Amino acid sequence: MVKDGYDILVSHPTKTRLIAESRVKGVMVDARVLAELIRLDALPPSLPDEDIASIREVVSGEHSWLERGVG
């Protein structure tokens, strides 16, 4: 989808308190709340930035080597 020009936004549901604590549930209600949070640039991110992601990748690679007894 990114290659087609769409922006992908991911938010952790429990961190998106407006939806998580809402008494009224439903796909349309949640979609409207998400749209408003995105419009206000107030959607709490769920994905780490590139620096953190690359550090996690290195650490997870080292962990898999250790599990296999290499290194």
N, C-alpha and C positions, 0 to 999 in steps of 0.2 A: 504494500500500500504506500510505503514511503516513496518508492521509485515512481509511483503514479502521481506524486505531489500532495499526498495527504499527510497531515501532521498526526502523529500518534501520541496521545496523552494517556498515561496510566496513573491511577491514584489508588492507594490502599484504602479499602472500604472503611476500616475502623478509624482511619485518620481523616476521612471525609465526614466529619462529625454531623454536618447538616443533614446528610442522608442517613447516616447510621442511627442518629437520635430521632429521626422523623417518626411521628406517629402515623402519618399517612404514607402507605407504601404502594408502589406500583411503578411499572417501567416508565410510563409517561411523566410521572411526578419526579422520579429520579433523573430522567433525561433533562427535564427543565432545570432542576437544581444544578446538575453538572454543567449545563450550557451557561448558566448564570455565573458559576464559579470560574469557568474558563474565560468568560467575557471580562470578569473582574480581575483576572490573573491571580486567583486565590485558590486554585486547585493544588492541594498538597501533593508533591511528587512522590512516586513510589519507586522509581528507578534511580539508581545512583548516577552521579555524573561520570564522565569518561575516566577521570583519574581514579576514582574509587573502583569503578568496574575493572580497570586494567590491573589494579593491585589485587583485587579478589581473584582475578583469573590466574595471576602468578601464584598466589598462595594456594589456590585449589589445585593447580598443576603440581606444586611441590608436595601437597598432601597426597595426591594419587601416587606419586613416585615413592613416598614413604610407605604407603600401604602395600605396595608391591615388593618392598624390601630393597629398592634400588636407591643408592645414594647414601 
